[in-house]
Amino acid sequence: MRAPRWLEGGLLLVSASALGFWAIVAAFSTSLELSAARELPREGRPRAEGELVGRLEIPRLGISSVVLEGVSDATLQVASGHIPGTPLPGAGGNAGIAAHRDGIFRQLAGVAPGDRVVMTTPRGARAYRVAFTSIVEPDDTRLLGAAGADALTLVTCYPFQFAGPAPQRFVVRALRAPGAE
């Protein structure tokens, strides 16, 4: 039995709209990648939501992302976000970075202790090594506190293959690897 023409037309319109939305988001994300490659902002001043902070890379997993200030929905739709209230990456202390598990941090499920993480900011590129991973409750923010070392703490929802709002958070702690730039 053939579907009515109006249904075929409606489905075609919905599909075209979804493809168009994806193309716009992909183009905006590519634009952010190009601007990050050209210029990083000056240090020493507060950043506004959505402002460029740097670039995060985990080479073994193929993760490469622009890092913007903040964790609003708009920011996390196109980039990873620097968690407000934590030090800026590369400034010493424990910098928090969040991203969606079904987007930029999709491959984070495969991270392992010892993996190299590179954070590029106006201060230059700094290498870190993954020290550990942890699964915590959404309101458990202890791992975003002081780390006693120059650290990056990556946060995403968990489990990775969960449909809907995830009940937990996957946390990766990476410590500065001196001399491994």
C-alpha positions as CSV (number, residue, x, y, z in Angstrom):
1,M,0.0,0.0,0.0
2,R,1.4,3.4,-1.0
3,A,1.5,6.3,1.5
4,P,-0.7,9.3,0.7
5,R,1.1,12.1,-1.3
6,W,0.7,14.6,1.6
7,L,2.5,12.2,3.9
8,E,5.3,11.8,1.5
9,G,5.6,15.6,1.0
10,G,5.5,16.2,4.8
11,L,8.2,13.6,5.5
12,L,10.3,15.1,2.7
13,L,9.9,18.6,4.2
14,V,10.8,17.4,7.7
15,S,13.9,15.6,6.4
16,A,15.0,18.6,4.4
17,S,14.6,20.9,7.4
18,A,16.6,18.5,9.7
19,L,19.4,18.4,7.1
20,G,19.4,22.2,6.7
21,F,19.6,22.6,10.5
22,W,22.5,20.1,10.7
23,A,24.3,22.0,7.8
24,I,23.9,25.4,9.7
25,V,25.3,23.9,12.9
26,A,28.2,22.2,11.1
27,A,29.0,25.5,9.2
28,F,29.0,27.5,12.4
29,S,31.2,24.9,14.2
30,T,33.6,25.0,11.3
31,S,33.7,28.7,11.4
32,L,34.6,28.5,15.1
33,E,37.4,26.0,14.4
34,L,38.8,28.4,11.8
35,S,38.7,31.5,14.0
36,A,40.3,29.5,16.9
37,A,43.1,28.5,14.6
38,R,43.7,32.2,13.7
39,E,43.5,34.0,17.0
40,L,43.1,33.3,20.6
41,P,42.0,36.0,23.0
42,R,44.4,37.9,25.3
43,E,44.9,36.6,28.9
44,G,44.2,38.5,32.0
45,R,40.6,39.5,31.6
46,P,37.3,37.8,32.3
47,R,35.6,36.0,29.4
48,A,32.0,36.4,28.4
49,E,29.8,33.4,27.7
50,G,30.7,32.0,24.3
51,E,34.0,33.7,24.0
52,L,37.0,31.7,22.8
53,V,39.2,30.2,25.5
54,G,41.4,27.8,23.4
55,R,41.5,24.3,21.8
56,L,41.4,20.9,23.4
57,E,42.8,17.8,21.7
58,I,43.1,14.2,22.6
59,P,45.0,12.8,19.6
60,R,44.6,9.1,20.3
61,L,40.8,9.4,20.3
62,G,40.6,11.9,17.5
63,I,39.0,14.5,19.7
64,S,39.7,18.1,18.7
65,S,37.4,20.9,19.9
66,V,37.3,24.6,20.3
67,V,36.8,25.6,24.0
68,L,34.4,28.5,24.6
69,E,33.6,30.2,27.9
70,G,30.6,28.8,29.7
71,V,28.3,25.8,29.6
72,S,25.1,27.2,28.2
73,D,23.1,25.1,25.8
74,A,24.1,27.4,22.9
75,T,27.8,27.0,23.7
76,L,27.7,23.2,24.1
77,Q,25.8,22.8,20.9
78,V,28.9,24.0,18.9
79,A,31.9,23.5,21.2
80,S,33.2,22.3,24.5
81,G,32.8,24.8,27.4
82,H,35.1,26.1,30.1
83,I,33.2,25.6,33.4
84,P,32.7,28.9,35.1
85,G,34.3,29.1,38.6
86,T,37.3,27.0,37.6
87,P,40.6,28.5,36.6
88,L,41.3,29.0,32.9
89,P,43.2,26.2,31.2
90,G,46.9,26.7,31.5
91,A,46.6,29.2,34.3
92,G,47.5,26.7,37.0
93,G,44.9,24.9,39.1
94,N,42.1,22.6,38.0
95,A,40.4,23.9,34.8
96,G,37.0,22.2,34.1
97,I,35.8,21.6,30.6
98,A,32.4,20.1,29.7
99,A,30.9,18.8,26.4
100,H,28.1,16.7,25.2
101,R,28.6,12.9,25.3
102,D,26.8,12.5,21.9
103,G,28.8,15.3,20.3
104,I,32.4,16.4,20.9
105,F,33.0,14.0,23.8
106,R,31.5,11.0,21.9
107,Q,34.9,9.2,21.8
108,L,35.7,10.0,25.4
109,A,34.3,6.6,26.4
110,G,37.6,5.1,25.1
111,V,39.9,7.3,27.2
112,A,42.6,5.5,29.2
113,P,45.1,6.5,31.9
114,G,48.2,7.8,30.2
115,D,46.4,9.3,27.2
116,R,47.8,12.6,26.0
117,V,45.6,15.7,26.2
118,V,46.8,19.0,24.7
119,M,45.3,22.3,25.6
120,T,46.2,25.3,23.5
121,T,45.6,28.8,24.9
122,P,47.2,32.2,24.5
123,R,49.9,31.0,26.8
124,G,50.8,28.2,24.3
125,A,50.2,24.5,24.1
126,R,50.4,22.4,27.3
127,A,50.4,18.7,27.4
128,Y,48.6,16.7,30.1
129,R,48.3,13.0,30.8
130,V,45.1,11.3,31.9
131,A,45.5,10.2,35.5
132,F,42.1,8.6,36.1
133,T,38.4,8.5,35.2
134,S,35.4,8.5,37.6
135,I,31.6,8.2,37.4
136,V,29.8,10.5,39.8
137,E,26.3,11.8,40.5
138,P,25.3,15.1,38.7
139,D,25.5,17.2,41.9
140,D,28.9,15.8,42.9
141,T,31.3,18.6,42.0
142,R,34.2,17.7,44.3
143,L,36.5,16.8,41.3
144,L,36.2,20.3,40.0
145,G,37.8,21.6,43.2
146,A,41.5,22.2,43.8
147,A,43.6,19.4,42.4
148,G,47.0,20.4,44.0
149,A,48.5,20.5,40.5
150,D,47.9,22.0,37.1
151,A,45.0,19.8,35.9
152,L,42.2,19.5,33.4
153,T,39.0,17.9,34.4
154,L,36.7,16.9,31.6
155,V,33.0,16.3,32.3
156,T,30.3,14.7,30.2
157,C,27.0,12.9,30.8
158,Y,27.0,9.1,31.5
159,P,26.3,6.5,30.4
160,F,27.4,7.3,26.9
161,Q,24.7,5.2,25.1
162,F,21.8,6.4,27.3
163,A,18.6,7.8,25.7
164,G,17.4,11.0,27.3
165,P,18.9,12.9,30.2
166,A,21.7,10.8,31.7
167,P,21.7,10.0,35.4
168,Q,25.4,10.4,36.0
169,R,28.6,12.2,34.9
170,F,31.8,10.8,33.4
171,V,34.8,12.7,34.7
172,V,38.4,12.5,33.3
173,R,41.3,14.0,35.3
174,A,44.4,14.9,33.4
175,L,47.5,16.3,35.0
176,R,50.2,18.5,33.5
177,A,53.0,16.6,31.9
178,P,56.1,18.8,32.3
179,G,58.3,18.8,29.3
180,A,55.8,17.0,27.1
181,E,54.6,20.0,25.0
